[in-house]
């Protein structure tokens, strides 16, 4: 029983240090449309650091009210909402297909949310 309590305490400590992972969400969108990736944070206070990545590359970052985005592939396509932590990609293309992740870093820990984005062929207009 004592060993179980010790193991439980260690697991709680590790969870607080490593962060919270809700699992990966799959998002499908038509080429040319916009998509919003929403980490669904329930308690953003404004003192968080929000870091969005495409694969291993940082594509958008918000720290202390400053939003950074300098990736050529995403130039003029990204909008980061510092209130919700959501990232909107406008005029999405097949080159934007892949794995996205957001780290929301607070003094109380880090929350990680991941997305797999797929892009389908463009809409035809008649």
C-alpha positions as CSV (number, residue, x, y, z in Angstrom):
1,X,0.0,0.0,0.0
2,X,2.8,2.4,0.9
3,X,4.6,1.6,-2.4
4,X,1.4,2.3,-4.3
5,X,1.0,5.7,-2.6
6,X,4.6,6.6,-3.4
7,X,4.2,5.6,-7.0
8,X,1.0,7.6,-7.2
9,X,2.8,10.7,-5.8
10,X,5.7,10.3,-8.3
11,X,3.2,10.0,-11.2
12,X,1.5,13.2,-10.1
13,X,4.8,15.0,-9.9
14,X,5.8,13.8,-13.3
15,X,2.5,14.8,-14.8
16,X,2.9,18.3,-13.4
17,X,6.4,18.7,-14.8
18,X,5.9,17.1,-18.2
19,X,2.5,18.7,-18.9
20,X,-0.9,17.7,-20.2
21,X,-1.4,15.9,-23.5
22,X,-5.0,15.5,-24.8
23,X,-4.1,13.4,-27.8
24,X,-3.8,14.3,-31.4
25,X,-6.8,15.8,-33.3
26,X,-7.2,15.3,-37.0
27,X,-8.4,18.2,-39.1
28,X,-9.3,18.1,-42.8
29,X,-9.8,21.1,-44.9
30,X,-10.2,22.0,-48.6
31,X,-7.3,23.7,-50.4
32,X,-7.7,27.4,-50.4
33,X,-9.9,27.5,-47.3
34,X,-8.9,28.7,-43.8
35,X,-8.5,26.4,-40.8
36,X,-8.3,27.3,-37.1
37,X,-6.4,25.0,-34.8
38,X,-7.8,25.6,-31.3
39,X,-6.0,24.2,-28.2
40,X,-9.1,24.8,-26.1
41,X,-7.4,26.3,-23.1
42,X,-9.8,27.1,-20.3
43,X,-7.7,29.4,-18.3
44,X,-5.4,31.6,-20.3
45,X,-4.4,34.6,-18.2
46,X,-2.2,36.5,-20.5
47,X,1.1,35.6,-18.9
48,X,1.6,32.4,-21.0
49,X,4.1,31.8,-23.8
50,X,2.3,30.2,-26.8
51,X,4.5,28.4,-29.3
52,X,3.1,26.8,-32.5
53,X,5.2,24.4,-34.5
54,X,4.9,22.7,-37.9
55,X,6.9,19.5,-37.4
56,X,9.9,20.6,-35.4
57,X,10.0,24.2,-36.8
58,X,8.5,27.1,-34.8
59,X,6.0,28.9,-37.1
60,X,4.3,31.3,-34.6
61,X,5.2,32.4,-31.1
62,X,3.5,34.8,-28.6
63,X,5.4,36.0,-25.6
64,X,4.4,39.0,-23.5
65,X,2.1,40.4,-26.2
66,X,4.7,40.0,-29.0
67,X,3.7,37.7,-31.9
68,X,6.5,36.3,-34.0
69,X,6.0,34.5,-37.3
70,X,8.7,34.4,-39.9
71,X,8.3,31.1,-41.8
72,X,8.4,31.6,-45.6
73,X,5.9,28.8,-46.2
74,X,3.4,30.4,-43.9
75,X,4.2,34.1,-44.7
76,X,1.0,36.2,-44.4
77,X,-1.1,33.1,-43.8
78,X,-1.0,32.9,-40.0
79,X,-3.1,34.6,-37.4
80,X,-2.4,33.8,-33.7
81,X,-5.1,34.8,-31.2
82,X,-3.3,35.5,-28.0
83,X,-6.6,35.4,-26.0
84,X,-7.5,31.8,-27.0
85,X,-4.1,30.5,-28.2
86,X,-5.7,29.4,-31.5
87,X,-3.8,29.6,-34.8
88,X,-5.6,30.3,-38.1
89,X,-4.0,29.3,-41.4
90,X,-5.6,31.2,-44.3
91,X,-5.5,30.1,-48.0
92,X,-4.1,26.7,-47.0
93,X,-2.2,24.6,-49.6
94,X,-1.1,21.0,-49.8
95,X,2.4,22.1,-48.6
96,X,0.8,22.8,-45.3
97,X,-0.2,19.2,-44.7
98,X,1.4,17.7,-41.6
99,X,1.8,17.6,-37.9
100,X,1.2,20.8,-35.8
101,X,1.7,21.3,-32.1
102,X,1.2,24.0,-29.6
103,X,3.0,24.5,-26.3
104,X,1.3,26.8,-23.8
105,X,3.8,27.5,-21.1
106,X,2.7,28.9,-17.8
107,X,4.4,29.1,-14.4
108,X,2.2,26.2,-13.3
109,X,3.3,23.9,-16.2
110,X,3.1,23.2,-19.9
111,X,0.1,22.1,-21.9
112,X,0.8,20.4,-25.2
113,X,-1.9,19.9,-27.9
114,X,-1.2,18.3,-31.3
115,X,-3.1,18.3,-34.6
116,X,-2.7,16.4,-37.9
117,X,-3.9,18.6,-40.8
118,X,-4.8,17.1,-44.2
119,X,-5.7,19.2,-47.2
120,X,-8.0,18.0,-49.9
121,X,-8.2,19.2,-53.6
122,X,-9.4,22.7,-54.3
123,X,-13.1,23.5,-54.7
124,X,-14.4,23.8,-58.2
125,X,-16.6,26.7,-59.1
126,X,-19.0,26.5,-62.0
